[in-house]
Amino acid sequence: MSEFSNHLTIKDIAKLSGVSKSTVSRVINHDPMVKETTRNKVMAIIEQYQFTPSKSARAMRGYGNKVIGIVVTRLDSMSENQAVRAMLPILYQYGYDPIIIESQFSVDKVEEHLTMLKEKQADGVIIFAFTGLEPSLLSFWKSKSVIMARSYPDFTCVCYDDIGAVTTLLEYLHQSKHHQKIGFIGIEQHDQTTGALRYQAYMDYCQQNQISPNAYLGNLSYRSGYELAQSILSLSPTAIVCATDAIALGLNKYLQQNQLEHIVVASIGNSELLNFLFPNTLTVELGFDKAGTYAAKELLSMLQNTTLAKTITVPSTLIFNE
Ligand SMILES: O=P(O)(O)OC[C@H]1O[C@H](O[C@H]2O[C@H](CO)[C@@H](O)[C@H](O)[C@H]2O)[C@H](O)[C@@H](O)[C@@H]1O
């Protein structure tokens, strides 16, 4: 709406809506106490004039920029994307602006990002943690952070059921489908969760059920699954459990190229991409979206009241894609 609308202030919106300035600011800041009829009236004017409160105006008036930093490890991670996608609508609903930044598993980068977020006076952070990221680095944020994918004492953390997911797949393949030769392609054990926990769960199950282990470990890439395929096939497995969907995509590609699709592939993740390309893959869902929802809600409740630190482990579920 013309040049005029770009210069509108909260005072103008208040006048046009027939409410006070403070009511307009409460609508802008998603105050749940504002009556729905008032909110609708103000929002109609805001939309009509395409009014955007400037951040400096909000800050000067003491509303502050409500900012949450989200530090992901990889912008191209399917699992982290799913979790972040679940967080965003909740943060928006409560008037927070998310700042999404990537650490690439670098402790230095996390430190740099957290310093920037501190300088910007971010209200809170959600950090996708990884092996080597020490809790001491996060101490400033203890009461206003949620840590994803790893558990740290005295912090609020959202974790995945790494051991349960592997065990569920093995039980199904071994007990229900009677596979005896089950291989495993995982992640190197310096990665303590996706790597060591999932590999250890496989080894434990093999030991408890007299299965000869056949395991190869690599990294989180599709290529790793593809490249380890040939080695694992040397012991002629009838089923192969993959620690992640990316590994399963690589393995499935190899099996398809070599017409070995009779080998059952099982995976942990249940991503849309894997389901679309290789719908026969047996999957366990870790609940990345649920984890994102828990994280956003926990952080918001921490920011509103003092809550005790807790670790939430999202339960895993076996999915039957018929
Ligand atoms: O290929 P992806 O979709 O990215 O899924 C692979 C695994 O990613 C996550 O684990 C990795 O990142 C974590 C931080 O988000 C880190 O703590 C962990 O060490 C990495 O392996 C996710 O937590 C796993 O469940 C996914 O399987």
PDBQT file of the ligand as one rigid body, heavy atoms in Angstrom, charges set to zero:
ROOT
HETATM    1  O1  LIG A 401      21.771 -38.724   7.453  1.00  0.00    +0.000 OA
HETATM    2  P1  LIG A 401      20.975 -37.959   8.461  1.00  0.00    +0.000 P 
HETATM    3  O2  LIG A 401      19.556 -37.747   8.056  1.00  0.00    +0.000 OA
HETATM    4  O3  LIG A 401      21.645 -36.710   8.885  1.00  0.00    +0.000 OA
HETATM    5  O4  LIG A 401      20.854 -38.883   9.757  1.00  0.00    +0.000 OA
HETATM    6  C1  LIG A 401      21.986 -39.478  10.332  1.00  0.00    +0.000 C 
HETATM    7  C2  LIG A 401      21.973 -39.321  11.826  1.00  0.00    +0.000 C 
HETATM    8  O5  LIG A 401      22.014 -37.898  12.092  1.00  0.00    +0.000 OA
HETATM    9  C3  LIG A 401      21.991 -37.538  13.455  1.00  0.00    +0.000 C 
HETATM   10  O6  LIG A 401      23.218 -37.976  14.048  1.00  0.00    +0.000 OA
HETATM   11  C4  LIG A 401      24.344 -37.220  13.659  1.00  0.00    +0.000 C 
HETATM   12  O7  LIG A 401      24.135 -35.862  14.056  1.00  0.00    +0.000 OA
HETATM   13  C5  LIG A 401      23.921 -35.720  15.484  1.00  0.00    +0.000 C 
HETATM   14  C6  LIG A 401      23.538 -34.290  15.726  1.00  0.00    +0.000 C 
HETATM   15  O8  LIG A 401      22.301 -34.065  15.101  1.00  0.00    +0.000 OA
HETATM   16  C7  LIG A 401      25.176 -36.166  16.228  1.00  0.00    +0.000 C 
HETATM   17  O9  LIG A 401      25.014 -36.064  17.621  1.00  0.00    +0.000 OA
HETATM   18  C8  LIG A 401      25.490 -37.608  15.861  1.00  0.00    +0.000 C 
HETATM   19  O10 LIG A 401      26.710 -37.982  16.460  1.00  0.00    +0.000 OA
HETATM   20  C9  LIG A 401      25.589 -37.760  14.342  1.00  0.00    +0.000 C 
HETATM   21  O11 LIG A 401      25.744 -39.097  13.979  1.00  0.00    +0.000 OA
HETATM   22  C10 LIG A 401      20.835 -38.151  14.203  1.00  0.00    +0.000 C 
HETATM   23  O12 LIG A 401      20.964 -37.909  15.588  1.00  0.00    +0.000 OA
HETATM   24  C11 LIG A 401      20.780 -39.639  13.962  1.00  0.00    +0.000 C 
HETATM   25  O13 LIG A 401      19.627 -40.159  14.593  1.00  0.00    +0.000 OA
HETATM   26  C12 LIG A 401      20.709 -39.889  12.452  1.00  0.00    +0.000 C 
HETATM   27  O14 LIG A 401      20.633 -41.275  12.218  1.00  0.00    +0.000 OA
ENDROOT
TORSDOF 0
